[in-house]
Structures are given as C-alpha cells and as structure tokens.
C-alpha cells in the first residue's frame, strides 16, 4: 500500500469530525478535494473506510482501525516535531495557538512583541467558537489554548493571565445610555441579544442573572460578536459582551457601555493546555512571556 502522510491527515480529520465539510474547513481545502483524496486512499487500501447511512457517515471496521493507527502515528510525529523544536531552541520553531472568537480582538497585540523578540518562530493562530475549541483541545491539536472559561470536563492545566470584563451595551440613543447606576431589574426588562448556546460569554452572563434570581427576554441568538454589535447598533436590543470586543465601537460612539449595578462582570482570560502535555520550548516561552507582560497588557487594553 502507498499511503501518503497528507492522505492520512485528511482521513484523520474526516474520521474525527465524521464530516467531509468540517474536515475541509479545518484543513482549508474544498470538500471535493478532500473526497478525492479519501477515495484514492480507499483505492490504495482496497476496502471502504466510511459508509453513508442517510445523510450521516460512519467509520467501517477497517476505517476505525486506520483511525486508531493515525492517532498513534500523529502523536509520535507531534513528539518528534516538539523534540526538533527543542533542539533548535527559540531560533526556529512553531507555536500553534488556538483562541476563542472574542480573544481575537487582543491576541494579535500580544503576539506582536513576542514575534519581534523571536523572529524565527512561525505562529499558527486558529480562531474558533468554544465548541470547536473544546474539540481541538480534546484532540491535542495545538500547543496552547486561550479560553474565557476553562473547561471543567477535561483534564487541563489553566492559568488566568488577563482581565476579561463583561459589560452591558446598547445603542447610543437608548434610554439607558448615559444613566448612572441603572438597577439590574431595569436592564432585564429590555430585549436581549445573546451569543449561541455554549458560548463562554453567554454561560457567564446567564450564571450572573441566575445568581441574582432574574431572567431575561432573549429576542435573538447570534453566532458572533460582530453580529451582536451590528444588532445593538440596529436598536434590536441590549447585550453583554467582553469589553475587549467593543472597545473600538465604544470609542467611536457606535455603541454605549451601560452603567448597570453589578457590572462589569470580573472575569479573566485563561491560558490552557492538556494536563499531561509537555510544552515545547517555544510554547513554554510564550507561556512565560504572557505571565511577564500580562499586567502591562491589561493596562494597555483598559478603557
């Protein structure tokens, strides 16, 4: 059999997601290109690796065996890659960083000085929602992860490194804009715009309201911070987002951060990685770098 590493990586992604579409998105290829590679792989092996029932695909017995082999093989390659990076030190190497969508507003500013300090390091930055991030973390696909709320159901090491205050916002001409010490009960009378279920921001917001015995009227669920900000500007309701995500719009007068009792919600950004993982030299250097610059970074990002 002639099996290429590229084909096996593509197969592993399809088998992990049980979806050609999601695998194609992860690897940045078109779905037809992934399908062609999988068909060639099946042709080389001489047996089908997937079977389709209705609209869903499943691994065959042979496919499951190959998936297990791929997991072992890719883990060995990852260890080899880390060993090579350790031998090269910080002159060369790669940092694979995965962050939640809200973290994209500040992570590039933290990466800039680190990359200037170590110009030989290549950085791969993956931005995903919380659900995808948890999949990547469970699959050990990256070196480090940045979450607004560390997962509780996975064995991980986590450390807070930067403030992540959640603030209520509305359109600049909203009746509550400009008022001082707005009662929480008054805020929850407004229609709310919420992130999708599973979002760390949403979980923290709902927990805050539950702890105070109040509930909100959810007018609309939206899958990104950008969509929520546009809806707020369109006067569709109020929302709670990370202050990191609304600094530009607030400074430009496009949204108003409300002064509501109990806000801002004090939270942090966390650096996370699997508990049993040994960090490479490059990953450890970035981990230590964030610990050193976090206070200065918080000051730079303060309103």
Secondary structure per residue as TSV (DSSP state, phi and psi in degrees):
chain	resnum	aa	ss	phi	psi
A	1	X	-	360.0	140.0
A	2	X	-	-112.3	98.6
A	3	X	-	-111.8	120.6
A	4	X	-	-86.5	152.7
A	5	X	H	-61.3	-37.4
A	6	X	H	-61.6	-44.7
A	7	X	H	-62.5	-40.9
A	8	X	H	-67.4	-36.7
A	9	X	H	-66.6	-39.8
A	10	X	H	-64.4	-43.8
A	11	X	H	-61.0	-43.4
A	12	X	H	-60.2	-40.2
A	13	X	H	-66.9	-43.5
A	14	X	H	-64.3	-43.5
A	15	X	H	-66.1	-36.3
A	16	X	H	-69.1	-42.3
A	17	X	H	-87.4	-19.2
A	18	X	T	50.3	44.7
A	19	X	-	-159.8	123.7
A	20	X	H	-69.5	-35.6
A	21	X	H	-65.2	-48.7
A	22	X	H	-68.8	-35.5
A	23	X	H	-63.8	-41.7
A	24	X	H	-62.8	-40.7
A	25	X	H	-62.5	-42.1
A	26	X	H	-65.4	-38.7
A	27	X	H	-95.0	-2.2
A	28	X	T	63.0	45.9
A	29	X	-	-126.3	166.3
A	30	X	-	-78.6	155.5
A	31	X	H	-61.7	-41.2
A	32	X	H	-60.4	-36.6
A	33	X	H	-64.5	-41.2
A	34	X	H	-65.1	-43.0
A	35	X	H	-60.9	-40.9
A	36	X	H	-63.3	-43.3
A	37	X	H	-64.3	-39.3
A	38	X	H	-67.7	-39.0
A	39	X	H	-64.0	-39.1
A	40	X	H	-65.6	-39.0
A	41	X	H	-63.6	-45.2
A	42	X	H	-62.9	-36.6
A	43	X	H	-65.3	-41.5
A	44	X	H	-65.0	-37.4
A	45	X	H	-78.5	-34.9
A	46	X	T	91.0	8.6
A	47	X	S	-143.5	152.1
A	48	X	-	-71.8	143.7
A	49	X	S	-101.9	-23.0
A	50	X	E	-130.6	153.8
A	51	X	E	-131.3	143.9
A	52	X	E	-107.0	129.8
A	53	X	E	-126.0	110.9
A	54	X	T	66.9	-127.5
A	55	X	T	-98.0	1.2
A	56	X	E	-105.1	151.0
A	57	X	E	-112.9	150.6
A	58	X	E	-135.4	153.8
A	59	X	E	-75.0	138.3
A	60	X	-	-77.9	175.9
A	61	X	H	-60.6	-42.7
A	62	X	H	-65.8	-39.6
A	63	X	H	-61.2	-40.4
A	64	X	H	-64.5	-40.0
A	65	X	H	-62.9	-43.5
A	66	X	H	-66.3	-36.6
A	67	X	H	-62.5	-40.9
A	68	X	H	-63.8	-42.0
A	69	X	H	-63.5	-42.3
A	70	X	H	-60.9	-41.6
A	71	X	H	-59.4	-45.2
A	72	X	H	-65.6	-43.5
A	73	X	H	-65.1	-45.5
A	74	X	H	-68.0	-30.9
A	75	X	H	-67.3	-41.5
A	76	X	H	-63.2	-43.1
A	77	X	H	-63.7	-38.4
A	78	X	H	-63.9	-40.4
A	79	X	H	-65.3	-38.8
A	80	X	H	-64.9	-43.0
A	81	X	H	-60.8	-40.5
A	82	X	H	-67.4	-38.9
A	83	X	H	-63.1	-42.3
A	84	X	H	-62.4	-44.3
A	85	X	H	-61.8	-38.6
A	86	X	H	-64.1	-39.4
A	87	X	H	-66.2	-35.5
A	88	X	H	-77.4	-20.0
A	89	X	T	70.3	-144.3
A	90	X	T	-94.8	6.4
A	91	X	S	-74.3	-33.3
A	92	X	S	-143.5	159.8
A	93	X	E	148.1	179.9
A	94	X	E	-136.2	137.0
A	95	X	E	-113.9	118.2
A	96	X	E	-102.3	109.0
A	97	X	E	-117.9	131.1
A	98	X	E	-120.1	132.7
A	99	X	E	-134.2	154.1
A	100	X	E	-72.6	162.4
A	101	X	G	-58.2	-36.7
A	102	X	G	-69.2	-30.5
A	103	X	G	-68.7	-16.0
A	104	X	G	-64.3	-16.4
A	105	X	G	-75.3	-20.0
A	106	X	T	-128.6	-21.3
A	107	X	H	-58.5	-42.0
A	108	X	H	-57.3	-33.2
A	109	X	H	-69.4	-28.4
A	110	X	H	-79.9	-32.5
A	111	X	H	-71.6	-32.6
A	112	X	H	-51.7	-58.9
A	113	X	H	-62.1	-34.1
A	114	X	H	-64.7	-44.1
A	115	X	H	-68.3	-33.2
A	116	X	H	-67.3	-36.1
A	117	X	H	-71.2	-32.2
A	118	X	T	-129.0	75.4
A	119	X	T	-64.9	-17.5
A	120	X	T	-82.3	-6.5
A	121	X	E	-87.6	132.2
A	122	X	E	-96.8	131.4
A	123	X	E	-111.8	129.5
A	124	X	E	-109.7	116.6
A	125	X	E	-112.4	117.0
A	126	X	E	-108.9	123.5
A	127	X	E	-108.1	122.4
A	128	X	E	-143.6	164.2
A	129	X	-	-75.6	174.1
A	130	X	H	-61.8	-40.1
A	131	X	H	-60.1	-47.5
A	132	X	H	-66.3	-36.9
A	133	X	H	-61.1	-41.7
A	134	X	H	-64.3	-36.9
A	135	X	H	-64.1	-43.9
A	136	X	H	-64.6	-41.0
A	137	X	H	-64.0	-45.2
A	138	X	H	-62.9	-31.9
A	139	X	T	-90.4	3.3
A	140	X	T	51.6	47.9
A	141	X	-	-87.4	-11.0
A	142	X	S	-135.0	170.2
A	143	X	S	-81.1	-47.0
A	144	X	E	-139.6	155.1
A	145	X	E	-131.3	144.1
A	146	X	E	-116.8	116.8
A	147	X	E	-119.3	153.4
A	148	X	S	-83.0	-18.3
A	149	X	S	-150.4	111.5
A	150	X	-	-61.6	145.0
A	151	X	-	-68.1	142.5
A	152	X	S	-97.0	-17.7
A	153	X	S	-95.6	0.7
A	154	X	S	-117.6	148.4
A	155	X	-	-79.8	103.7
A	156	X	E	-135.5	161.9
A	157	X	E	-105.3	135.5
A	158	X	E	-141.3	151.8
A	159	X	E	-148.4	128.0
A	160	X	E	-70.7	142.5
A	161	X	E	-138.0	-7.9
A	162	X	E	-159.4	143.9
A	163	X	E	-66.6	146.2
A	164	X	-	-139.5	74.4
A	165	X	-	-75.6	134.6
A	166	X	E	-97.1	133.9
A	167	X	E	-129.9	147.7
A	168	X	E	-83.3	143.6
A	169	X	E	-140.6	157.7
A	170	X	E	-149.3	176.9
A	171	X	-	-69.1	152.6
A	172	X	T	-59.0	-27.0
A	173	X	T	-97.7	14.9
A	174	X	S	-68.4	145.6
A	175	X	T	-56.0	-27.3
A	176	X	T	-86.2	-14.2
A	177	X	T	-66.0	129.1
A	178	X	T	90.3	-13.4
A	179	X	-	-77.2	153.3
A	180	X	S	-105.0	141.4
A	181	X	S	47.8	56.7
A	182	X	B	-65.9	128.8
A	183	X	-	-62.3	143.6
A	184	X	H	-58.7	-38.6
A	185	X	H	-61.3	-31.6
A	186	X	H	-70.3	-37.7
A	187	X	H	-64.1	-43.3
A	188	X	T	-74.5	-4.5
A	189	X	T	-75.9	-16.3
A	190	X	S	-83.6	150.2
A	191	X	E	-67.2	136.0
A	192	X	E	-105.5	145.4
A	193	X	E	-107.2	123.2
A	194	X	E	-121.5	150.0
A	195	X	E	-68.1	168.8
A	196	X	-	-66.8	159.5
A	197	X	T	-58.3	138.5
A	198	X	T	97.4	-16.3
A	199	X	-	-65.2	137.2
A	200	X	H	-62.4	-38.4
A	201	X	H	-62.6	-43.7
A	202	X	H	-65.5	-43.1
A	203	X	H	-60.1	-43.5
A	204	X	H	-66.7	-39.4
A	205	X	H	-65.6	-47.0
A	206	X	H	-64.9	-37.2
A	207	X	H	-63.8	-40.0
A	208	X	H	-59.1	-46.9
A	209	X	H	-68.4	-39.9
A	210	X	H	-61.1	-43.1
A	211	X	H	-60.2	-25.2
A	212	X	T	-103.6	6.8
A	213	X	T	69.2	28.5
A	214	X	-	-122.2	158.8
A	215	X	-	-129.8	160.3
A	216	X	-	-119.7	158.3
A	217	X	E	-94.7	107.9
A	218	X	E	-83.8	110.3
A	219	X	E	-81.3	-35.0
A	220	X	E	-154.6	139.9
A	221	X	E	-106.6	130.9
A	222	X	E	-129.7	147.2
A	223	X	S	-91.3	7.5
A	224	X	S	-154.6	157.7
A	225	X	H	-63.3	-38.0
A	226	X	H	-61.8	-43.0
A	227	X	H	-64.0	-39.9
A	228	X	H	-65.1	-43.3
A	229	X	H	-62.3	-41.0
A	230	X	H	-64.3	-38.3
A	231	X	H	-67.5	-37.9
A	232	X	H	-63.1	-45.7
A	233	X	H	-61.3	-31.5
A	234	X	T	-82.6	7.6
A	235	X	T	63.6	33.2
A	236	X	S	-86.2	-12.1
A	237	X	-	160.0	-173.3
A	238	X	E	-105.5	166.8
A	239	X	E	-152.8	167.1
A	240	X	E	-123.8	122.1
A	241	X	E	-136.3	166.8
A	242	X	E	-64.2	138.2
A	243	X	H	-60.8	-30.1
A	244	X	H	-58.7	-32.4
A	245	X	H	-81.7	-15.3
A	246	X	H	-121.6	10.5
A	247	X	H	-61.2	-44.5
A	248	X	H	-65.8	-48.4
A	249	X	H	-64.5	-35.7
A	250	X	H	-66.5	-43.7
A	251	X	H	-64.3	-31.5
A	252	X	T	-87.6	-0.4
A	253	X	T	75.3	20.1
A	254	X	S	-86.7	-25.9
A	255	X	S	-135.0	158.0
A	256	X	E	-115.6	128.2
A	257	X	E	-82.9	122.4
A	258	X	-	-85.1	147.9
A	259	X	-	-95.6	92.0
A	260	X	B	-117.6	142.1
A	261	X	T	-56.7	132.1
A	262	X	T	93.5	-12.3
A	263	X	-	-109.0	155.5
A	264	X	S	-72.6	154.3
A	265	X	B	-78.4	123.7
A	266	X	-	-77.6	112.7
A	267	X	-	-135.6	176.9
A	268	X	E	-137.6	159.3
A	269	X	E	-88.8	141.9
A	270	X	E	-120.7	138.9
A	271	X	E	-93.2	126.1
A	272	X	E	-131.2	145.5
A	273	X	E	-156.4	158.8
A	274	X	E	-56.7	141.0
A	275	X	T	-59.1	-34.8
A	276	X	T	-93.0	2.9
A	277	X	-	-79.0	138.2
A	278	X	-	-99.3	117.9
A	279	X	-	-69.5	141.3
A	280	X	-	-70.4	169.9
A	281	X	H	-58.5	-42.9
A	282	X	H	-65.5	-47.3
A	283	X	H	-63.1	-40.7
A	284	X	H	-65.1	-36.7
A	285	X	H	-64.4	-41.7
A	286	X	H	-69.6	-37.9
A	287	X	H	-58.5	-47.2
A	288	X	H	-68.4	-36.3
A	289	X	H	-61.3	-43.6
A	290	X	H	-64.1	-36.9
A	291	X	H	-63.0	-36.7
A	292	X	H	-74.6	-40.4
A	293	X	H	-97.7	-4.3
A	294	X	H	-53.9	-47.0
A	295	X	H	-60.6	-42.0
A	296	X	H	-67.6	-37.7
A	297	X	H	-65.0	-38.5
A	298	X	H	-64.6	-38.9
A	299	X	H	-65.6	-40.0
A	300	X	H	-66.3	-31.8
A	301	X	H	-96.3	2.3
A	302	X	-	-71.2	151.3
A	303	X	-	-68.5	360.0
